[in-house]
Amino acid sequence: MIGMSEIINIYRKANEIDFSVYNPDFSIKLNEDDFRFLKSGFEYGPKPPENTGSETSDFSQMMENADYYSYNAGVTTPLDESIINKEKKFLKPFMLLRYYFFYLAKNSDGFTDQREIRETIGRSLTDLGISKNEKLFYDISRTYWTLKALLHNIFLNGSSDEIKFSNAVQLLIELDIGLGSYFYPTDVLSAPSSLTGVIPPEEQELLRKMQIPDSVRLRETQNLLRMTGIYNEDEIKQIIKQNPRLHSDKSGCFIATAVFDSVNAKEVMILRQWRDEIILKTKFGEIIVKNYYQYSPPIAKIIGRNSVLKSTAKAIIKCFIKIIYNR
């Protein structure tokens, strides 16, 4: 069972590191008043439903109170930008945790023993499609899953409500949710077998539309990695390249990538943004994209091997981008 002292010790360890070595503008240090705040109870949690004590199997009623149940289980937290702006004491530990996360990752370390990852998710990181040979992304994933393992232990292994619903733990949940949006290596909805009989097809479609577009995920991942200064530009490119979520069969623009020789090329990112924010918003657009993924890979290979076709396609794509975005 994890106690409050162990949770606060995470923040104390982070507080000891001189992050100005990586980012000269970073000057955050927690004081004892900040640590007292971290130990305090979180005041922004959803209220329990009125019928908490009654037995009910009504799924719709449970969905109406989903915010409370997910918060109570440590899956989500109401802590967001609006609360942080309202309660300024959250800001310092919020920023410190992000720097500390990437510091741990860069040093191949984590929030808890990495052996607990398998105990938490029942499989290894390689089973999630993460290769040990791609060390930068592997280390970030390992740090992320040690955070998941820590939270799993807090909420399922007997920690008190005082700990679960403290400001310190809610900040850790926010970190989990915030980073998971960009570094979780697989698309949960790409495994329909895990959803059969649980989420109706129409709700799966709704969830897909609510997901972060790949173009946004790519851009925000780069911004997040640059923010701390812990990774240089070459390392950031490697991390992007190594992230299987950003390089699945449905994440790229095959022809543009072949033409511009990089998934990170500005033109490729513009086309991905156009696909995510415009084309995929309609049923007809979804059909076009589906057919594109089916037929474009062999075409991309042919173009990539022929310098004349490559230069011609490059000119056409640049002209097309000017038309759709006036760039």
Stockholm file with secondary structure:
# STOCKHOLM 1.0

chainA/1-327         MIGMSEIINIYRKANEIDFSVYNPDFSIKLNEDDFRFLKSGFEYGPKPPENTGSETSDFSQMMENADYYSYNAGVTTPLDESIINKEKKFLKPFMLLRYYFFYLAKNSDGFTDQREIRETIGRSLTDLGISKNEKLFYDISRTYWTLKALLHNIFLNGSSDEIKFSNAVQLLIELDIGLGSYFYPTDVLSAPSSLTGVIPPEEQELLRKMQIPDSVRLRETQNLLRMTGIYNEDEIKQIIKQNPRLHSDKSGCFIATAVFDSVNAKEVMILRQWRDEIILKTKFGEIIVKNYYQYSPPIAKIIGRNSVLKSTAKAIIKCFIKIIYNR
#=GR chainA/1-327 SS CCCHHHHHHHHHHHHHSCGGGTCTTCCCCCCHHHHHHHHSBCSCCCCCCTTTTSCCCCHHHHHHTHHHHHHHTTSCCSCCHHHHHHSGGGHHHHHHHHHHHHHHHHTTCCSSCTHHHHHHHSSCGGGGTCCTTSHHHHHHHHHHHHHHHHHHHHHHTTCCHHHHTBHHHHHHHHHHHHHHHHHCCSCGGGCGGGTTTTSCHHHHHHHHHHSCCHHHHHHHHHHHHHHHSSSCHHHHHHHHHHCGGGGSTTTCCHHHHHHHSCTTCHHHHHHHHHHHHTGGGSHHHHHHHHHHHHHHHHHHHHHHHCHHHHHHHHHHHHHHHHHHHCC
#=GC SS_cons         CCCHHHHHHHHHHHHHSCGGGTCTTCCCCCCHHHHHHHHSBCSCCCCCCTTTTSCCCCHHHHHHTHHHHHHHTTSCCSCCHHHHHHSGGGHHHHHHHHHHHHHHHHTTCCSSCTHHHHHHHSSCGGGGTCCTTSHHHHHHHHHHHHHHHHHHHHHHTTCCHHHHTBHHHHHHHHHHHHHHHHHCCSCGGGCGGGTTTTSCHHHHHHHHHHSCCHHHHHHHHHHHHHHHSSSCHHHHHHHHHHCGGGGSTTTCCHHHHHHHSCTTCHHHHHHHHHHHHTGGGSHHHHHHHHHHHHHHHHHHHHHHHCHHHHHHHHHHHHHHHHHHHCC
//
